[in-house]
Amino acid sequence: SLPLTTKQRFFSDFLAGAFIYLVPFVISGIISLIINGIGSAMITEWNSAAFGEITHTLIALIIGGFFIMLMLYVLTVLVLTCCGSVFEALAYTLLVNGLIPGTIAVFGYIFLGNLYGINVETNILPIIEKTSPAGGLISLINQLSMGNFLAIKASWLIPFILITAIYFAGAYFLYKKRKAESVSKPFVYKAFYYIMITAITFCIGSIFTMDD
């Protein structure tokens, strides 16, 4: 009965939640940059090399963290769109974030693990890093641990943003198509439940078939 279209409702809710969720993180990053600048100006031991290193690290964390958190938020919206109750929404949000990298990893080890000359981690880890928040966090930590303080590479960031956009498009499409009478059910879309159960069963079953 509200004078809003489905598109307007979706984007108003999405942007309101994103603003509350992401803006404090960005502000904290900006404050950290300011503190770094003040420290370098007032403390003699805080030389230009340390200032530059810390600045590059903070920028990498702000940019990488922003898009990792954005993907996590978009995935949460996608799950909320598919679920009708709070319990299922919370439980399956956790499951989705674990099943995306987990299923890819298990799939890779099953089909590539016994192939001669194939390094499974080299082939599978880049996919995980671009398709899930946990993978993005792993990528960012790995880059920083190797001393690459300009860790945000286009080869990771661009695919990561594109995958996030696909998740967003899926959430928007499902939001438009869901029926009001299905919102009160545990699952608005039963296909989502079957996909999740299939992925869980595949991962559990594959673990028992793997060689030591």
C-alpha positions as CSV (number, residue, x, y, z in Angstrom):
1,S,0.0,0.0,0.0
2,L,3.0,2.3,0.2
3,P,3.5,4.7,-2.8
4,L,6.8,2.9,-3.6
5,T,7.7,0.5,-6.4
6,T,9.5,-2.8,-5.7
7,K,12.7,-1.2,-7.2
8,Q,12.4,1.8,-4.9
9,R,11.8,-0.4,-1.8
10,F,14.8,-2.6,-2.6
11,F,17.3,0.2,-3.2
12,S,16.1,2.3,-0.3
13,D,16.5,-0.6,2.1
14,F,19.8,-1.7,0.5
15,L,21.4,1.7,0.5
16,A,20.3,2.5,4.1
17,G,21.8,-0.7,5.4
18,A,25.0,-0.3,3.3
19,F,25.4,3.3,4.6
20,I,25.1,2.2,8.3
21,Y,27.4,-0.7,7.7
22,L,30.2,0.7,5.6
23,V,30.4,4.4,6.5
24,P,31.8,3.8,10.1
25,F,34.5,1.6,8.6
26,V,35.5,4.3,6.0
27,I,35.5,7.0,8.7
28,S,37.8,4.9,11.0
29,G,40.2,4.4,8.1
30,I,40.3,8.2,7.4
31,I,40.9,8.8,11.1
32,S,43.8,6.3,11.0
33,L,45.3,8.1,8.1
34,I,45.1,11.4,10.0
35,I,46.7,9.9,13.1
36,N,49.5,8.6,10.9
37,G,50.1,12.0,9.4
38,I,50.1,13.7,12.9
39,G,52.5,11.0,14.2
40,S,54.9,11.5,11.4
41,A,54.9,15.2,11.9
42,M,55.4,15.1,15.7
43,I,57.6,12.0,16.4
44,T,61.1,12.0,15.1
45,E,61.3,8.2,15.0
46,W,58.3,8.2,12.8
47,N,60.4,8.8,9.6
48,S,59.2,9.2,6.1
49,A,59.8,5.5,5.3
50,A,57.6,4.4,8.2
51,F,55.0,7.0,7.2
52,G,54.9,5.8,3.6
53,E,54.7,2.1,4.6
54,I,51.9,2.7,7.1
55,T,50.0,4.9,4.6
56,H,50.2,2.3,1.9
57,T,49.1,-0.4,4.3
58,L,46.1,1.7,5.5
59,I,45.0,2.5,2.0
60,A,45.2,-1.2,1.0
61,L,43.1,-2.1,4.1
62,I,40.6,0.6,3.5
63,I,40.0,-0.3,-0.2
64,G,40.3,-4.0,0.2
65,G,38.2,-4.0,3.4
66,F,35.5,-1.9,1.9
67,F,34.9,-4.2,-1.0
68,I,35.2,-7.4,1.1
69,M,32.6,-5.9,3.5
70,L,30.4,-4.9,0.6
71,M,30.4,-8.5,-0.8
72,L,29.6,-9.8,2.6
73,Y,26.7,-7.3,2.8
74,V,25.4,-8.2,-0.7
75,L,25.5,-11.9,0.1
76,T,23.6,-11.3,3.3
77,V,20.9,-9.4,1.3
78,L,20.8,-12.3,-1.1
79,V,20.2,-14.8,1.7
80,L,17.6,-12.5,3.4
81,T,15.8,-12.4,0.1
82,C,15.7,-16.2,-0.1
83,C,14.7,-16.8,3.5
84,G,11.6,-15.8,5.3
85,S,12.5,-16.3,9.0
86,V,15.2,-14.8,11.2
87,F,16.7,-18.2,12.1
88,E,17.1,-19.4,8.6
89,A,18.5,-16.0,7.5
90,L,21.2,-16.0,10.1
91,A,22.1,-19.7,9.8
92,Y,22.3,-19.7,6.0
93,T,24.2,-16.4,5.9
94,L,26.9,-18.2,7.8
95,L,26.6,-21.3,5.6
96,V,26.8,-19.4,2.4
97,N,30.0,-17.6,3.4
98,G,31.5,-20.9,4.3
99,L,30.1,-23.0,1.5
100,I,31.3,-20.8,-1.4
101,P,35.0,-21.2,-0.7
102,G,34.5,-24.7,0.8
103,T,32.7,-26.1,-2.3
104,I,35.2,-24.6,-4.7
105,A,38.1,-26.0,-2.7
106,V,36.6,-29.5,-2.4
107,F,35.6,-29.5,-6.1
108,G,39.2,-28.5,-7.0
109,Y,40.8,-31.2,-4.9
110,I,38.4,-33.9,-6.2
111,F,39.1,-33.2,-9.9
112,L,42.6,-31.8,-9.8
113,G,44.2,-33.3,-6.8
114,N,45.5,-36.4,-8.5
115,L,46.6,-34.9,-11.7
116,Y,50.3,-35.0,-12.3
117,G,52.0,-31.6,-12.5
118,I,48.9,-29.7,-11.3
119,N,49.3,-27.5,-8.2
120,V,45.8,-27.4,-6.8
121,E,46.3,-24.4,-4.5
122,T,47.7,-22.4,-7.4
123,N,44.7,-23.1,-9.5
124,I,41.9,-23.0,-6.9
125,L,43.0,-20.3,-4.5
126,P,42.7,-17.5,-7.0
127,I,39.1,-18.5,-7.7
128,I,38.3,-18.6,-4.0
129,E,39.9,-15.2,-3.5
130,K,37.6,-13.6,-6.1
131,T,34.3,-15.2,-5.2
132,S,33.9,-14.9,-1.4
133,P,34.5,-12.5,1.4
134,A,36.7,-15.1,3.2
135,G,38.7,-15.5,0.0
136,G,39.1,-11.8,-0.4
137,L,40.4,-11.5,3.2
138,I,42.9,-14.3,2.5
139,S,44.1,-12.6,-0.6
140,L,44.6,-9.2,1.2
141,I,46.4,-10.8,4.2
142,N,48.7,-12.8,1.8
143,Q,49.6,-9.7,-0.1
144,L,50.4,-7.7,3.1
145,S,52.3,-10.6,4.6
146,M,54.6,-10.7,1.6
147,G,55.5,-7.0,2.2
148,N,53.4,-5.8,-0.7
149,F,51.9,-2.7,0.9
150,L,50.2,-1.7,-2.3
151,A,48.3,-4.9,-2.1
152,I,45.2,-3.9,-4.1
153,K,45.8,-5.3,-7.6
154,A,43.4,-4.9,-10.5
155,S,43.7,-8.6,-11.2
156,W,42.0,-9.3,-7.9
157,L,39.9,-6.2,-7.4
158,I,38.1,-6.1,-10.8
159,P,36.9,-9.7,-10.8
160,F,36.0,-9.4,-7.1
161,I,33.8,-6.3,-7.9
162,L,32.2,-8.1,-10.9
163,I,31.3,-11.2,-8.7
164,T,29.8,-8.8,-6.1
165,A,27.7,-7.2,-8.9
166,I,26.5,-10.7,-9.9
167,Y,25.4,-11.4,-6.4
168,F,23.7,-8.0,-6.2
169,A,21.9,-8.7,-9.5
170,G,20.7,-12.0,-8.2
171,A,19.4,-10.5,-5.0
172,Y,17.6,-7.8,-6.9
173,F,16.0,-10.2,-9.3
174,L,14.8,-12.6,-6.6
175,Y,13.5,-9.6,-4.5
176,K,11.4,-8.5,-7.5
177,K,10.1,-12.0,-8.2
178,R,9.2,-13.2,-4.6
179,K,5.6,-13.4,-3.6
180,A,4.1,-11.8,-0.5
181,E,2.5,-15.0,0.7
182,S,5.9,-16.8,0.7
183,V,7.7,-14.3,2.9
184,S,6.4,-15.8,6.1
185,K,7.7,-19.3,5.1
186,P,11.2,-20.4,6.2
187,F,12.3,-20.3,2.6
188,V,10.9,-18.0,0.0
189,Y,12.6,-20.0,-2.7
190,K,12.9,-23.7,-2.1
191,A,15.5,-23.9,-4.8
192,F,17.9,-22.0,-2.5
193,Y,17.4,-24.6,0.2
194,Y,18.0,-27.5,-2.2
195,I,21.2,-25.8,-3.6
196,M,22.5,-25.4,-0.1
197,I,21.7,-28.9,1.0
198,T,23.3,-30.3,-2.2
199,A,26.5,-28.3,-1.6
200,I,26.7,-29.4,2.1
201,T,26.2,-33.1,1.0
202,F,28.7,-32.8,-1.7
203,C,31.4,-31.3,0.6
204,I,30.7,-33.9,3.4
205,G,30.6,-36.8,1.0
206,S,33.8,-35.7,-0.9
207,I,35.8,-35.4,2.4
208,F,35.2,-39.1,3.1
209,T,36.4,-40.0,-0.4
210,M,39.6,-38.1,-0.3
211,D,42.9,-39.9,0.1
212,D,45.2,-38.9,3.0
